[in-house]
C-alpha cells in the first residue's frame, strides 16, 4: 500500500470505526484475495463491530498494493458510498458497470428494523382448530434470535383474523424511514388458497383466515413508502394445505422420525379445504410494485408442516440453529437452502420448505 | 502437508483428474483459507475441468498443513463422497453434522441435462396476440449459453398450447437417470392466473393458455421419478399480467429508457384479463412432492415484461450476460439477484423479476 493511502486510512480511521459495516465486506475481501478466511476469523474475534472495523483498518495496511483499491471498490459494492467517497482520493477506482456490482442490502441502523411475531396458540372452540402446543417455544427462540440480530421485536399472542389484519396494517403505517428493513413472523395454523402472487392463508384464533398475499402487500412500495427499496422478510410457520402423507407415498422408503412421533402435530386443518372458496378476488386491483420481498414458508403450498409439542416446529428449530451458526457469515438465501436441506431430510420430503422472492440484493443480517 | 498425504494425492491423481468437480469447490477452499482468489483465478486459467483438477492437486500440496483435511472435507460437503473416501485414509475428517454441510447440487454428467426452449413468436390471428419480435434473439442467445453450460439443448418454435403440453410431457417421460438436472425455458406471451403453488400462465400460438403450475408439475418427484432429488429449473420470459404502468405511479421520478422506447414491446395481453376464469381446479389433487424446483420469472406475477424488437427481452439479455460473467464462480440464486437488480434498475421497478423455489442446495452450473 502506498504511503499516501496509508495516511488517508489513518485520517479516516475515526469515521471508519464509527460507520463501517463490516459484515457485507468479508465475502468481497475474501474473493478479491485481500484476506484469507483465517485472517477474517481473526479480525472477527476482535469483538464488536467497532472493534472489528478498527482491526480491519489496521490489518488492511499490511495486505499489499491491491488492498486499498479493493477496499474502496468493496465499499462501493456494498453501497457504503460516503465512506468510499472519503477514501476515493487515494485511488482511481474504475467505474463499475451495474452488472459488476455484487448487490447487497446494507443494514446500518440499530435497530435495523421491526420484527413482528404473531404467535397463535389457542383457537376458539367453533374454529375446529387445535391447540398449537410447542408454538411458545418457537416464539421465544425467535424473539431471542431476532433481538440478537438487532431487530426491535414486537410480539402478539392469540390474535383473531381481524386483529392480525389490524396489527399488520398498524406496523405498515409506522414510519420506517430511520430503519433499514422489516420482518414479520407468523406462527399459526394455515391452509392453501389460490392466489395471484403469494400462496396460502393463515388462521386467526377465531378460525377466520387471512391470505398471505394480503399480509405481504400491506408492506409493498405503494402502501408502505418508508420501506420502499428496503428488504421486507416474512417467515410463515403454518400449513400450506392438508396433503399430509404424500411424501411417504412418493418416497416410501423414507424413515419415520420415531423418536418424535409421539409429540408430533401438524399445522394442517383436520378437515378438507373448502374448495371453490376464494379469498380477496379484488386483491389484484391493489397489487403494487412488488420488489424487495422474501416470503419463506415452513412448507410448500399444499403440504403440511410439522411441530413437536415440546421442541416446537421443525422449521423454526432449524431456522434458529442456522441463524445461530451462519448469520454472521452467510446471506439469507444460502441459509434458507440450509434450512430446506435439513428440514426435508427429516423423514425425506415429509416437509419441504419453499421460498418466494423478489429480492434484488443479497441480505446479510446485522450481527452485534 | 504430510508426506503420506502428498503420496496419497499422487496415487489418486488419475481418478481426481477424471472425476473431480472443481466448480463447487472454489468457494469452500476460499472460505477455508486454503487459496486466495488470485490463486484460484490462476488455477481456473489452466483450461478445461480436467486441467484445472490437475493443477488443483498440484497446488494443493504447497498450501500448508490444513490443505489436505480441508480438501477432503470440501469433497464431502460437495457430495463427492467417492473421492472423499479415496483420500480419507490420509486424515481423520471429523464427522459432519447435517447443518455443517454446505449443501450443493453436484453436476457430474456431460451433458448435465436437457434444456428445452419453447420459443413462441407468431400467434394465430384469432388469438389477439401480437408477433413477439426479438424473441429469436433471446432464443439464439440461450441456446448458445446453455450449450456452453453443458446442456443438451432442444428447441421448439411456435407451439400451440396442446403442443407445449405434449412437448413437456414427452420431456418429462424421458429417462433422466444418467443426467443430473433439467432446464425448461419458455419465451411467449403470458398472463396472470390464480394458482395454488406457482403463479401465471403462458400462451400457445393458438391463444390458449397453459398454467406454469401445470408445466412445473410434470417434472415433480412422482410424475418424473428419474429427476427426483435433482434440480429442475424453469425460466419464464412472459408477462405476469397487464399492470403495465404501475411502477411509474409508484416511482414517478424513474427515468424512461428513451434509447429503447421505440422498439419496446411488452409480453402482456393488450386487453383485460378474463377475471374469474380459473385454470385446472383439479390441479390440487395431483400435486406431489414439490422439491428441488426453481422457477425464475422475468417479471413478478401481475406485471408486464419488456422486450426490445431488436435486442430481445430485458430479462433474457441480462440473464445471458450474468451467466456469461458469473456462471463459473457464483451459484444460481446470487446470479438471479444480479439479474433482478439490473432489470429492475432499467426505469426503476418498471419490471421486477421474481423467483419461487423449493431448492435444497446451491446450484452451480457446470462450465467447460
Interface residues (C-beta under 8 A of the other chain):
Chain A: X30 X31 X32 X33 X36 X37 X38 X39 X98 X99 X101 X102 X103 X192 X193 X194 X195 X196 X197 X199 X221 X222 X228 X241 X243 X246 X247 X249 X250 X251 X275 X276 X278 X281 X284 X287 X288 X289 X290 X291 X300 X301 X302 X303 X318 X321 X322 X325 X331 X333 X334 X337 X338 X340 X341 X342 X344 X345 X349 X352 X353 X354 X355 X356 X357 X358 X359 X360 X361 X362
Chain B: X30 X31 X32 X33 X36 X37 X38 X39 X98 X99 X101 X102 X103 X192 X193 X194 X195 X196 X197 X199 X221 X222 X228 X241 X243 X246 X247 X249 X250 X251 X275 X276 X278 X281 X284 X287 X288 X289 X290 X291 X300 X301 X302 X303 X318 X321 X322 X325 X331 X333 X334 X337 X338 X340 X341 X342 X344 X345 X349 X352 X353 X354 X355 X356 X357 X358 X359 X360 X361 X362
